[in-house]
């Protein structure tokens, strides 16, 4: 009973104090004390504000960081798309250039019929250099026909043909042998594929010099005469040496060519005979 009475008096005293302070505040009696309180607590307010302001900034910037990441990802996708489009356009431009060169070559020799084809597969090893093109018998391509680059350099011969495709043995294949001659000295020889897909001018018994042009010979009937093959890059030995070495570099990059022309109007006379 005594405790209850004390509690009642304490509550009444607090309520009375609150009413008194409210009234005093309304009439301005507490204004000097408020100024003192604010002066005393302002350093603590600045300290707390400086401590928690970075945290608040970090939390408020979390949403901005997420937006920046999304924008960065979107820009990366756009850059990738543009790069792919650029590659596609470059490939198309290269294809158009090759076809334009092929058209000029055809116009220069109207008596020959050529079929343009794309290289779709390569079989390359130290001793093998064969490509597959996307034209076959349905386009007039036959075994033994001569294949040249879009600029007119000899690339090889057709060894197998199906209605939609054909296999071409390049001149750098170790099984390739082509009757040829030195355009400057008229020395006859054989262009032979070597190891690592190189080219050599063999069996030449006349003078051959570095820089000479090697072209096809019509002696065996397997190639039209005068098709450019390459330039002599190295000569070892003398015309009297039996195993003279003459290295030749093709005028076309055989490993990177993408477009070829098949001379369908030329009929080889003896496909099975060696040069």
Secondary structure as GFF3:
##gff-version 3
##sequence-region A 1 275
A	DSSP	alpha_helix	2	27	.	.	.	ID=ss1
A	DSSP	alpha_helix	31	108	.	.	.	ID=ss2
A	DSSP	beta_strand	114	124	.	.	.	ID=ss3
A	DSSP	beta_strand	129	133	.	.	.	ID=ss4
A	DSSP	three_ten_helix	137	139	.	.	.	ID=ss5
A	DSSP	beta_strand	146	149	.	.	.	ID=ss6
A	DSSP	beta_strand	154	161	.	.	.	ID=ss7
A	DSSP	beta_strand	166	170	.	.	.	ID=ss8
A	DSSP	beta_strand	177	182	.	.	.	ID=ss9
A	DSSP	beta_strand	188	194	.	.	.	ID=ss10
A	DSSP	three_ten_helix	195	197	.	.	.	ID=ss11
A	DSSP	beta_strand	198	202	.	.	.	ID=ss12
A	DSSP	beta_strand	213	216	.	.	.	ID=ss13
A	DSSP	beta_strand	228	236	.	.	.	ID=ss14
A	DSSP	beta_strand	245	250	.	.	.	ID=ss15
A	DSSP	beta_strand	259	263	.	.	.	ID=ss16
###
